[in-house]
Amino acid sequence: MAEFQEFDQALIQGYIENLGVSVVERMLELYIQQSAIYLHEIEQAIKTESQDDWQERCHKMKGAAASVGLMNIHAFMADIEKSTLPWVEKEQLIERVSGLNSQAIGSFKEWLAVIS
Protein backbone atom coordinates (compact mmCIF):
# COMPACT_ATOMS: atom_id res chain seq x y z
CA MET A 1 0.00 0.00 0.00
CA ALA A 2 1.34 3.43 -0.92
CA GLU A 3 2.16 5.86 1.85
CA PHE A 4 -0.49 8.54 2.16
CA GLN A 5 0.80 12.08 2.21
CA GLU A 6 -1.31 14.94 3.46
CA PHE A 7 0.70 17.45 1.48
CA ASP A 8 2.90 17.53 -1.60
CA GLN A 9 6.39 17.52 -0.13
CA ALA A 10 8.05 17.87 -3.54
CA LEU A 11 6.01 21.00 -4.31
CA ILE A 12 6.77 22.52 -0.91
CA GLN A 13 10.46 21.60 -1.18
CA GLY A 14 10.53 23.42 -4.52
CA TYR A 15 8.92 26.47 -2.93
CA ILE A 16 11.52 26.38 -0.15
CA GLU A 17 14.41 26.10 -2.62
CA ASN A 18 13.09 28.97 -4.73
CA LEU A 19 11.51 31.23 -2.14
CA GLY A 20 12.96 30.27 1.24
CA VAL A 21 11.43 28.80 4.38
CA SER A 22 10.12 32.11 5.70
CA VAL A 23 8.05 32.68 2.56
CA VAL A 24 6.64 29.15 2.77
CA GLU A 25 5.79 29.70 6.44
CA ARG A 26 3.99 32.92 5.46
CA MET A 27 2.15 31.08 2.67
CA LEU A 28 0.94 28.53 5.20
CA GLU A 29 -0.17 31.25 7.62
CA LEU A 30 -2.13 32.95 4.85
CA TYR A 31 -3.71 29.63 3.95
CA ILE A 32 -4.70 29.06 7.57
CA GLN A 33 -6.40 32.47 7.68
CA GLN A 34 -8.08 32.03 4.31
CA SER A 35 -9.25 28.48 4.96
CA ALA A 36 -10.96 29.65 8.17
CA ILE A 37 -12.83 32.24 6.09
CA TYR A 38 -13.77 29.67 3.45
CA LEU A 39 -14.99 27.19 6.06
CA HIS A 40 -17.15 29.90 7.61
CA GLU A 41 -18.53 30.84 4.18
CA ILE A 42 -19.28 27.19 3.40
CA GLU A 43 -21.13 26.92 6.71
CA GLN A 44 -23.14 30.00 5.72
CA ALA A 45 -23.99 28.37 2.38
CA ILE A 46 -25.32 25.40 4.34
CA LYS A 47 -27.43 27.65 6.56
CA THR A 48 -28.92 29.43 3.55
CA GLU A 49 -29.08 26.19 1.56
CA SER A 50 -27.43 27.86 -1.43
CA GLN A 51 -26.02 25.29 -3.82
CA ASP A 52 -24.31 28.04 -5.85
CA ASP A 53 -22.56 29.42 -2.76
CA TRP A 54 -21.66 25.88 -1.65
CA GLN A 55 -19.97 25.12 -4.96
CA GLU A 56 -18.22 28.49 -5.20
CA ARG A 57 -16.83 28.37 -1.64
CA CYS A 58 -15.77 24.72 -1.91
CA HIS A 59 -14.07 25.50 -5.22
CA LYS A 60 -12.15 28.40 -3.65
CA MET A 61 -10.99 26.26 -0.74
CA LYS A 62 -9.97 23.51 -3.16
CA GLY A 63 -7.76 25.98 -5.03
CA ALA A 64 -6.26 27.43 -1.87
CA ALA A 65 -5.39 23.94 -0.63
CA ALA A 66 -3.75 23.07 -3.94
CA SER A 67 -1.64 26.23 -3.87
CA VAL A 68 0.04 25.14 -0.63
CA GLY A 69 0.17 21.48 -1.58
CA LEU A 70 -2.49 20.16 0.81
CA MET A 71 -3.40 17.20 -1.38
CA ASN A 72 -5.91 15.54 0.93
CA ILE A 73 -7.92 18.75 1.39
CA HIS A 74 -7.78 19.46 -2.34
CA ALA A 75 -9.01 15.95 -3.17
CA PHE A 76 -11.77 16.06 -0.58
CA MET A 77 -13.01 19.45 -1.77
CA ALA A 78 -12.95 18.21 -5.36
CA ASP A 79 -15.13 15.30 -4.29
CA ILE A 80 -17.70 17.41 -2.48
CA GLU A 81 -17.85 20.73 -4.31
CA LYS A 82 -20.62 19.61 -6.67
CA SER A 83 -22.37 17.47 -4.08
CA THR A 84 -26.15 17.57 -4.05
CA LEU A 85 -26.41 15.65 -0.79
CA PRO A 86 -29.00 16.88 1.71
CA TRP A 87 -27.83 19.88 3.71
CA VAL A 88 -27.62 17.92 6.95
CA GLU A 89 -25.12 15.59 5.28
CA LYS A 90 -23.18 18.56 3.94
CA GLU A 91 -22.84 19.77 7.53
CA GLN A 92 -21.13 16.48 8.34
CA LEU A 93 -18.84 16.87 5.32
CA ILE A 94 -17.70 20.29 6.50
CA GLU A 95 -17.03 18.97 10.00
CA ARG A 96 -14.84 16.35 8.37
CA VAL A 97 -13.10 18.96 6.19
CA SER A 98 -12.39 21.07 9.26
CA GLY A 99 -10.77 18.14 11.04
CA LEU A 100 -8.77 17.09 8.00
CA ASN A 101 -7.66 20.68 7.47
CA SER A 102 -6.42 21.02 11.05
CA GLN A 103 -4.58 17.72 10.80
CA ALA A 104 -2.95 18.64 7.48
CA ILE A 105 -1.87 22.04 8.77
CA GLY A 106 -0.35 20.41 11.84
CA SER A 107 1.56 17.89 9.75
CA PHE A 108 2.78 20.64 7.42
CA LYS A 109 4.01 22.72 10.39
CA GLU A 110 5.78 19.71 11.93
CA TRP A 111 7.46 18.92 8.63
CA LEU A 112 8.59 22.54 8.20
CA ALA A 113 10.02 22.56 11.73
CA VAL A 114 12.06 19.44 10.98
CA ILE A 115 13.51 20.64 7.69
CA SER A 116 14.23 24.22 8.69
C-alpha positions in Angstrom: 0.0 0.0 0.0 1.3 3.4 -0.9 2.2 5.9 1.9 -0.5 8.5 2.2 0.8 12.1 2.2 -1.3 14.9 3.5 0.7 17.4 1.5 2.9 17.5 -1.6 6.4 17.5 -0.1 8.0 17.9 -3.5 6.0 21.0 -4.3 6.8 22.5 -0.9 10.5 21.6 -1.2 10.5 23.4 -4.5 8.9 26.5 -2.9 11.5 26.4 -0.2 14.4 26.1 -2.6 13.1 29.0 -4.7 11.5 31.2 -2.1 13.0 30.3 1.2 11.4 28.8 4.4 10.1 32.1 5.7 8.0 32.7 2.6 6.6 29.2 2.8 5.8 29.7 6.4 4.0 32.9 5.5 2.2 31.1 2.7 0.9 28.5 5.2 -0.2 31.2 7.6 -2.1 32.9 4.9 -3.7 29.6 3.9 -4.7 29.1 7.6 -6.4 32.5 7.7 -8.1 32.0 4.3 -9.3 28.5 5.0 -11.0 29.6 8.2 -12.8 32.2 6.1 -13.8 29.7 3.4 -15.0 27.2 6.1 -17.1 29.9 7.6 -18.5 30.8 4.2 -19.3 27.2 3.4 -21.1 26.9 6.7 -23.1 30.0 5.7 -24.0 28.4 2.4 -25.3 25.4 4.3 -27.4 27.6 6.6 -28.9 29.4 3.6 -29.1 26.2 1.6 -27.4 27.9 -1.4 -26.0 25.3 -3.8 -24.3 28.0 -5.9 -22.6 29.4 -2.8 -21.7 25.9 -1.6 -20.0 25.1 -5.0 -18.2 28.5 -5.2 -16.8 28.4 -1.6 -15.8 24.7 -1.9 -14.1 25.5 -5.2 -12.1 28.4 -3.6 -11.0 26.3 -0.7 -10.0 23.5 -3.2 -7.8 26.0 -5.0 -6.3 27.4 -1.9 -5.4 23.9 -0.6 -3.7 23.1 -3.9 -1.6 26.2 -3.9 0.0 25.1 -0.6 0.2 21.5 -1.6 -2.5 20.2 0.8 -3.4 17.2 -1.4 -5.9 15.5 0.9 -7.9 18.7 1.4 -7.8 19.5 -2.3 -9.0 16.0 -3.2 -11.8 16.1 -0.6 -13.0 19.5 -1.8 -12.9 18.2 -5.4 -15.1 15.3 -4.3 -17.7 17.4 -2.5 -17.9 20.7 -4.3 -20.6 19.6 -6.7 -22.4 17.5 -4.1 -26.1 17.6 -4.0 -26.4 15.7 -0.8 -29.0 16.9 1.7 -27.8 19.9 3.7 -27.6 17.9 7.0 -25.1 15.6 5.3 -23.2 18.6 3.9 -22.8 19.8 7.5 -21.1 16.5 8.3 -18.8 16.9 5.3 -17.7 20.3 6.5 -17.0 19.0 10.0 -14.8 16.4 8.4 -13.1 19.0 6.2 -12.4 21.1 9.3 -10.8 18.1 11.0 -8.8 17.1 8.0 -7.7 20.7 7.5 -6.4 21.0 11.1 -4.6 17.7 10.8 -3.0 18.6 7.5 -1.9 22.0 8.8 -0.4 20.4 11.8 1.6 17.9 9.7 2.8 20.6 7.4 4.0 22.7 10.4 5.8 19.7 11.9 7.5 18.9 8.6 8.6 22.5 8.2 10.0 22.6 11.7 12.1 19.4 11.0 13.5 20.6 7.7 14.2 24.2 8.7 
